[in-house]
């Protein structure tokens, strides 16, 4: 199972954005999203493509739940 971590948009170049996910930075294609994307938005991605824009509130909640699961010893399986 794949789990996508929300990424925060930090740079926009055309149809590509640089996002920060945890301590990593990735370039992601946003051409499939119909929503306007701006710096500071949060995205759910799969590989190098954005699949959904989410609110900051949703991103914070997802990250909190993932942190809680990690601290409880719950790990995703591949």
N, CA, C and O of each residue as an XYZ file, in Angstrom:
312
protein
N       0.846     -1.170      0.000
C       0.000      0.000      0.000
C       0.895      1.237      0.000
O       1.907      1.291      0.698
N       0.502      2.215     -0.790
C       1.234      3.479     -0.850
C       0.518      4.532     -0.012
O      -0.709      4.633     -0.037
N       1.278      5.293      0.712
C       0.735      6.399      1.488
C       1.379      7.676      0.978
O       2.604      7.777      0.909
N       0.564      8.639      0.625
C       1.092      9.909      0.143
C       1.087     10.925      1.276
O       0.072     11.148      1.936
N       2.229     11.522      1.478
C       2.394     12.546      2.501
C       2.103     13.904      1.873
O       2.616     14.191      0.791
N       1.298     14.747      2.513
C       1.054     16.077      1.941
C       2.361     16.841      1.753
O       3.261     16.780      2.590
N       2.443     17.553      0.648
C       3.609     18.374      0.367
C       3.205     19.831      0.208
O       2.163     20.129     -0.377
N       4.019     20.735      0.722
C       3.744     22.164      0.653
C       4.469     22.773     -0.543
O       5.670     22.571     -0.717
N       3.734     23.520     -1.366
C       4.304     24.162     -2.544
C       5.220     25.302     -2.101
O       4.813     26.195     -1.357
N       6.480     25.249     -2.581
C       7.423     26.307     -2.221
C       7.916     27.099     -3.431
O       8.465     28.190     -3.277
N       7.719     26.545     -4.652
C       8.171     27.214     -5.860
C       7.326     26.737     -7.034
O       7.006     25.552     -7.133
N       6.965     27.658     -7.922
C       6.161     27.314     -9.089
C       6.910     27.714    -10.351
O       7.389     28.842    -10.474
N       7.006     26.767    -11.296
C       7.610     27.027    -12.603
C       6.716     26.396    -13.655
O       6.834     25.207    -13.949
N       5.813     27.204    -14.225
C       4.882     26.696    -15.231
C       3.955     25.655    -14.647
O       3.238     25.924    -13.683
N       3.966     24.464    -15.227
C       3.113     23.363    -14.763
C       3.838     22.425    -13.809
O       3.389     21.302    -13.575
N       4.956     22.882    -13.261
C       5.703     22.109    -12.277
C       5.877     22.939    -11.018
O       6.082     24.151    -11.073
N       5.793     22.261     -9.888
C       5.998     22.935     -8.604
C       7.017     22.152     -7.792
O       7.126     20.930     -7.899
N       7.749     22.881     -6.987
C       8.652     22.243     -6.038
C       7.905     22.189     -4.717
O       7.413     23.203     -4.224
N       7.827     20.978     -4.144
C       7.126     20.806     -2.876
C       8.083     20.274     -1.824
O       9.082     19.621     -2.125
N       7.738     20.577     -0.580
C       8.486     20.050      0.556
C       7.614     19.006      1.229
O       6.509     19.302      1.685
N       8.119     17.782      1.286
C       7.441     16.684      1.976
C       8.394     16.187      3.051
O       9.421     15.577      2.754
N       8.042     16.454      4.295
C       8.957     16.104      5.378
C      10.228     16.909      5.210
O      10.169     18.134      5.111
N      11.361     16.262      5.176
C      12.629     16.946      4.984
C      13.142     16.871      3.560
O      14.301     17.192      3.298
N      12.280     16.443      2.629
C      12.693     16.259      1.243
C      11.992     17.253      0.322
O      10.895     17.727      0.617
N      12.643     17.557     -0.791
C      12.074     18.434     -1.809
C      11.906     17.655     -3.101
O      12.780     16.874     -3.477
N      10.777     17.867     -3.790
C      10.481     17.143     -5.028
C       9.844     18.082     -6.032
O       9.123     19.007     -5.658
N      10.112     17.841     -7.320
C       9.402     18.535     -8.390
C       8.193     17.689     -8.762
O       8.306     16.474     -8.922
N       7.048     18.322     -8.899
C       5.794     17.635     -9.164
C       5.043     18.320    -10.294
O       4.979     19.548    -10.358
N       4.476     17.516    -11.184
C       3.676     18.008    -12.301
C       2.251     18.313    -11.818
O       1.605     17.457    -11.214
N       1.765     19.529    -12.084
C       0.413     19.908    -11.658
C      -0.551     20.050    -12.835
O      -1.664     20.549    -12.663
N      -0.139     19.619    -14.027
C      -0.964     19.836    -15.219
C      -2.308     19.111    -15.164
O      -3.245     19.520    -15.850
N      -2.428     18.060    -14.375
C      -3.703     17.328    -14.297
C      -4.691     17.951    -13.308
O      -5.857     17.558    -13.270
N      -4.232     18.919    -12.508
C      -5.129     19.565    -11.546
C      -5.880     20.720    -12.203
O      -5.289     21.513    -12.935
N      -7.151     20.809    -11.945
C      -7.933     21.918    -12.474
C      -7.870     23.148    -11.588
O      -8.174     24.258    -12.023
N      -7.473     22.937    -10.342
C      -7.446     24.033     -9.370
C      -6.213     24.913     -9.580
O      -5.162     24.447    -10.019
N      -6.371     26.187     -9.257
C      -5.227     27.099     -9.284
C      -4.319     26.766     -8.104
O      -4.784     26.605     -6.976
N      -3.042     26.666     -8.374
C      -2.067     26.331     -7.337
C      -1.192     27.546     -7.080
O      -0.715     28.196     -8.010
N      -0.988     27.844     -5.787
C      -0.117     28.963     -5.434
C       0.847     28.529     -4.330
O       0.644     27.515     -3.662
N       1.887     29.317     -4.165
C       2.883     29.048     -3.129
C       2.181     28.948     -1.777
O       1.346     29.788     -1.441
N       2.528     27.912     -1.002
C       1.924     27.698      0.311
C       0.795     26.686      0.301
O       0.382     26.219      1.363
N       0.275     26.327     -0.901
C      -0.771     25.301     -0.994
C      -0.191     23.939     -0.640
O       1.022     23.734     -0.686
N      -1.076     23.010     -0.284
C      -0.676     21.639      0.014
C      -1.238     20.712     -1.046
O      -2.386     20.848     -1.467
N      -0.397     19.749     -1.477
C      -0.785     18.803     -2.508
C      -0.564     17.375     -2.032
O       0.345     17.082     -1.255
N      -1.433     16.496     -2.531
C      -1.229     15.058     -2.408
C      -0.676     14.620     -3.761
O      -1.229     14.967     -4.805
N       0.409     13.863     -3.742
C       1.062     13.465     -4.989
C       1.218     11.955     -5.064
O       1.200     11.255     -4.052
N       1.370     11.478     -6.286
C       1.733     10.084     -6.517
C       2.886     10.104     -7.501
O       2.741     10.600     -8.619
N       4.008      9.580     -7.105
C       5.252      9.641     -7.855
C       5.548     11.107     -8.164
O       5.808     11.872     -7.235
N       5.520     11.529     -9.422
C       5.859     12.920     -9.735
C       4.659     13.710    -10.239
O       4.824     14.704    -10.945
N       3.439     13.271     -9.879
C       2.237     13.959    -10.338
C       1.342     14.334     -9.158
O       1.120     13.527     -8.255
N       0.839     15.548     -9.176
C      -0.118     15.987     -8.154
C      -1.470     15.377     -8.468
O      -1.918     15.415     -9.614
N      -2.124     14.817     -7.461
C      -3.437     14.219     -7.687
C      -4.564     14.965     -6.981
O      -5.736     14.776     -7.306
N      -4.210     15.814     -6.015
C      -5.249     16.552     -5.303
C      -4.640     17.717     -4.534
O      -3.528     17.622     -4.016
N      -5.378     18.806     -4.469
C      -5.015     19.941     -3.624
C      -5.853     19.822     -2.355
O      -7.058     19.580     -2.425
N      -5.218     19.993     -1.193
C      -5.949     19.917      0.068
C      -5.698     21.184      0.875
O      -4.761     21.938      0.612
N      -6.557     21.395      1.860
C      -6.405     22.577      2.709
C      -5.260     22.370      3.703
O      -4.824     21.246      3.953
N      -4.795     23.476      4.253
C      -3.752     23.395      5.273
C      -4.265     22.606      6.474
O      -3.518     21.836      7.078
N      -5.522     22.793      6.815
C      -6.116     22.074      7.945
C      -6.064     20.563      7.710
O      -5.706     19.805      8.612
N      -6.425     20.122      6.488
C      -6.363     18.697      6.159
C      -4.931     18.179      6.211
O      -4.676     17.093      6.732
N      -3.996     18.961      5.669
C      -2.591     18.551      5.654
C      -2.061     18.374      7.075
O      -1.393     17.385      7.377
N      -2.360     19.324      7.932
C      -1.897     19.253      9.322
C      -2.484     18.028     10.015
O      -1.780     17.348     10.763
N      -3.762     17.737      9.778
C      -4.410     16.582     10.404
C      -3.801     15.271      9.893
O      -3.548     14.363     10.685
N      -3.566     15.162      8.593
C      -2.947     13.957      8.031
C      -1.560     13.757      8.629
O      -1.214     12.649      9.038
N      -0.767     14.820      8.681
C       0.579     14.714      9.239
C       0.553     14.346     10.718
O       1.405     13.591     11.187
N      -0.418     14.875     11.451
C      -0.559     14.540     12.874
C      -0.889     13.062     13.044
O      -0.313     12.387     13.897
N      -1.822     12.560     12.229
C      -2.206     11.151     12.311
C      -1.043     10.229     11.929
O      -0.831      9.192     12.557
N      -0.300     10.614     10.904
C       0.845      9.806     10.496
C       1.912      9.782     11.584
O       2.531      8.746     11.830
N       2.125     10.913     12.230
C       3.097     10.990     13.322
C       2.643     10.121     14.489
O       3.453      9.414     15.089
N       1.345     10.169     14.814
C       0.808      9.345     15.903
C       0.975      7.862     15.602
O       1.356      7.081     16.473
N       0.683      7.478     14.349
C       0.823      6.073     13.954
C       2.286      5.641     14.046
O       2.588      4.541     14.507
N       3.179      6.505     13.608
C       4.607      6.199     13.657
C       5.073      6.038     15.101
O       5.828      5.118     15.417
N       4.621      6.933     15.973
C       5.012      6.872     17.388
C       4.432      5.653     18.086
O       4.986      5.184     19.081
N       3.307      5.129     17.568
C       2.683      3.942     18.142
C       3.293      2.665     17.589
O       2.916      1.565     17.992
N       4.243      2.812     16.660
C       4.888      1.636     16.100
C       4.167      1.048     14.910
O       4.500     -0.054     14.473
N       3.175      1.762     14.367
C       2.437      1.289     13.197
C       3.210      1.704     11.961
O       3.535      2.879     11.787
N       3.502      0.741     11.106
C       4.240      1.025      9.881
C       3.427      0.540      8.693
O       2.687     -0.438      8.796
N       3.565      1.230      7.561
C       2.891      0.781      6.357
C       3.639     -0.414      5.789
O       4.850     -0.545      5.969
N       2.912     -1.280      5.104
C       3.551     -2.442      4.465
C       3.621     -2.207      2.974
O       2.759     -1.530      2.415
N       4.627     -2.753      2.322
C       4.786     -2.610      0.873
C       4.292     -3.814      0.155
O       4.349     -3.867     -1.074
